[in-house]
Amino acid sequence: MGRLVMAIGVGIVVVGAVLHFAPWLLNWFGKLPGDIRFEGERTKVFLPITSMIVISLVVSLLLNIFRR
């Protein structure tokens, strides 16, 4: 359990560092075809469906590689 918590913490730190020092690496998030964005007069709705599918596939692939 401790290793999992430490791995999650390291992952959060890496993502935070990328967002702080190199935000252009993640500027594709939310701009893929299939991501739904609706802006009305007083409301904004954003559903990054395709982006989350891509992230899910990458994380699943990495977990399968590192578990073996």
HELIX and SHEET records of a PDB file:
HELIX    1   1 GLY A    2  PHE A   21  1                                  20    
HELIX    2   2 PRO A   23  LEU A   26  5                                   4    
HELIX    3   3 ILE A   49  ARG A   67  1                                  19    
SHEET    1   A 2 ILE A  36  GLU A  39  0                                        
SHEET    2   A 2 LYS A  44  LEU A  47 -1                                        
END                                                                             
